[in-house]
Amino acid sequence: MKLDSTPPFLVLSLPRSRSAWCKHWLGYAGKEVGHDIAIQCNSITDFVLRLRSMDGSCETGAVIAWRLLLQEVPDLRLVVVRRDPVAVQASLAAQGLEASLEELVQRWTLLNLVAAQPGVVSLDWEALSDPASAKVVWEHCLELPFDWVWHAALCEVNIQVDMYERVELLRANQAGIAAMKAEIVRRQSSKGHQWLN
């Protein structure tokens, strides 16, 4: 459980873009950081409640709700980590997982929209290895002085989720995820926003 009143952060990216690494790296000194908590949720309210109970989360699908999340959590601190969707698809294929390039490109387009918003930190996934770039993300998310030693210790560590376990979680909450996506479309349409604008 989060112990202070600082607003949460959200790191948005496509899969295979160091999101698991970011969760571990930003989970510094007892910080509670989630990873793809959206796949365990049934509604935006559920997601927001979980997010507010943490210091932040690293999400690979929540970008589809970025406008709603900013309405629900106006002080949300956002980071966008970008990786080319073709490379993401190839990386997933190397793990034995098929991914729709069309869906990855749609999410990538949304990530670019988020990145263009004021106050959003944006960088390429490979830049997380660069201490100067990582420092900007760190200070934006954690509001702590950058720990150079911690970054250097983790920089070359390959941290990944068990992709097959992740797929099972997605399957287990398929109905909840579908309900949340339907809510996102409904609420954004009522505000006059199309999915990709």
C-alpha positions in Angstrom: 0.0 0.0 0.0 1.3 3.4 -0.9 2.3 5.5 2.1 2.4 9.1 0.8 0.0 11.4 -1.1 2.1 12.0 -4.2 0.2 11.4 -7.4 0.9 8.0 -9.2 2.9 7.6 -12.3 2.1 5.6 -15.4 4.7 4.3 -17.9 2.9 3.5 -21.2 4.6 1.3 -23.8 4.0 -1.5 -26.2 4.9 -5.0 -25.1 8.5 -6.1 -25.3 9.7 -2.5 -24.6 11.3 -3.0 -21.2 8.1 -2.5 -19.2 8.9 -5.4 -16.8 12.4 -3.9 -16.4 10.9 -0.5 -15.7 8.6 -2.0 -13.0 11.6 -3.5 -11.3 13.8 -0.4 -11.7 11.2 2.1 -10.5 10.2 -0.2 -7.6 13.1 1.4 -5.7 13.4 1.5 -1.9 10.0 -0.1 -1.3 8.1 1.8 -4.0 5.0 -0.2 -5.0 4.9 -0.4 -8.8 2.5 -2.5 -10.8 3.0 -4.1 -14.2 0.0 -4.5 -16.6 -2.5 -4.2 -13.7 -5.2 -3.5 -16.4 -5.4 -7.1 -17.3 -6.8 -7.9 -13.9 -9.4 -5.1 -14.0 -13.0 -5.0 -15.0 -13.6 -1.2 -15.3 -11.8 2.1 -15.4 -12.8 2.7 -11.7 -11.2 -0.6 -10.8 -8.0 0.3 -12.6 -7.9 3.8 -11.0 -8.4 2.4 -7.5 -5.6 0.0 -8.0 -3.3 2.6 -9.5 -4.0 5.1 -6.7 -3.1 2.5 -4.1 0.4 2.2 -5.7 3.2 4.6 -6.5 2.7 3.8 -10.2 2.5 1.1 -12.9 4.1 0.2 -16.2 1.3 -0.7 -18.7 1.4 -2.1 -22.2 -2.3 -1.8 -23.0 -3.7 1.0 -20.9 -2.8 3.6 -23.5 -6.3 3.1 -25.1 -7.8 4.8 -22.1 -5.3 7.6 -21.7 -7.9 10.4 -22.0 -10.2 8.8 -19.4 -7.3 8.1 -17.1 -6.2 11.8 -17.2 -9.8 12.8 -16.4 -9.9 10.4 -13.5 -6.4 11.2 -12.2 -5.6 14.7 -13.4 -2.3 14.8 -11.6 -1.1 11.5 -13.2 2.5 11.7 -14.2 2.9 10.1 -17.6 5.9 8.5 -19.4 5.8 7.1 -22.9 8.4 4.5 -23.9 8.4 3.9 -27.6 9.5 1.0 -29.7 8.8 0.4 -33.4 5.7 -1.9 -33.7 7.3 -4.1 -36.4 10.2 -4.8 -33.9 7.6 -5.5 -31.2 5.8 -7.9 -33.4 9.1 -9.7 -34.2 10.1 -9.8 -30.6 6.7 -11.4 -29.6 7.0 -13.9 -32.5 10.4 -14.9 -31.1 8.5 -15.8 -27.9 6.1 -17.9 -29.9 3.3 -15.3 -29.7 1.3 -13.9 -32.6 0.4 -10.2 -32.4 -1.7 -8.1 -34.8 0.5 -5.5 -36.4 -2.6 -3.4 -37.0 -3.4 -3.3 -33.3 0.3 -2.6 -32.4 0.3 0.3 -34.9 -2.9 1.7 -33.4 -1.4 1.6 -29.9 1.8 3.1 -31.2 -0.2 6.0 -32.7 -1.9 6.5 -29.4 1.5 6.5 -27.6 2.6 9.3 -30.0 -0.5 11.3 -29.1 0.2 10.9 -25.4 3.8 11.8 -25.9 2.8 15.1 -27.5 0.8 16.2 -24.4 2.3 18.8 -22.1 4.3 17.4 -19.2 4.7 13.9 -20.6 8.2 12.5 -20.7 8.8 10.4 -23.8 11.8 8.4 -24.9 12.8 5.4 -27.1 13.0 2.1 -25.2 16.7 1.8 -25.8 17.3 5.2 -24.2 16.5 3.6 -20.8 20.1 2.3 -20.8 21.4 5.9 -21.1 21.8 7.3 -17.6 21.0 10.9 -18.6 17.7 9.8 -20.3 16.9 7.4 -17.4 17.4 10.2 -14.9 14.6 12.2 -16.5 12.2 9.3 -16.2 13.3 8.5 -12.7 12.9 12.0 -11.4 9.5 12.5 -13.2 8.1 9.2 -11.7 9.7 9.0 -8.3 10.5 12.6 -7.4 13.7 11.3 -5.9 17.3 12.1 -6.7 18.6 9.7 -9.4 20.4 6.6 -8.0 23.3 6.2 -10.5 24.5 3.0 -8.8 21.0 1.4 -8.9 20.6 2.2 -12.6 24.1 0.9 -13.4 23.4 -2.4 -11.5 20.2 -3.0 -13.4 21.1 -1.5 -16.8 22.2 -4.7 -18.4 19.9 -7.0 -16.5 17.3 -8.7 -18.8 14.1 -8.7 -16.8 11.1 -10.3 -18.5 7.7 -11.6 -17.5 6.7 -15.2 -18.2 4.8 -14.6 -21.4 2.8 -17.8 -21.2 1.7 -16.9 -17.7 0.7 -13.5 -18.9 -1.4 -15.0 -21.7 -3.2 -17.2 -19.2 -4.0 -14.1 -17.1 -5.4 -12.4 -20.2 -7.5 -15.5 -20.9 -8.7 -15.8 -17.3 -10.1 -12.2 -17.3 -11.2 -12.1 -21.0 -14.7 -11.0 -20.0 -13.5 -8.3 -17.6 -11.1 -6.9 -20.2 -13.8 -6.9 -22.8 -16.1 -5.0 -20.4 -13.5 -2.4 -19.7 -12.7 -1.9 -23.4 -16.4 -1.4 -24.1 -16.6 1.1 -21.2 -13.6 3.0 -22.7 -15.2 3.2 -26.1 -18.6 4.2 -24.7 -17.2 6.9 -22.4 -14.8 8.3 -25.0 -17.6 8.4 -27.6 -19.8 10.3 -25.2 -17.1 12.9 -24.9 -16.8 13.2 -28.7 -13.4 11.4 -28.8 -12.7 8.7 -31.4 -10.4 5.9 -30.4 -7.4 7.3 -32.3 -7.6 11.1 -31.7 
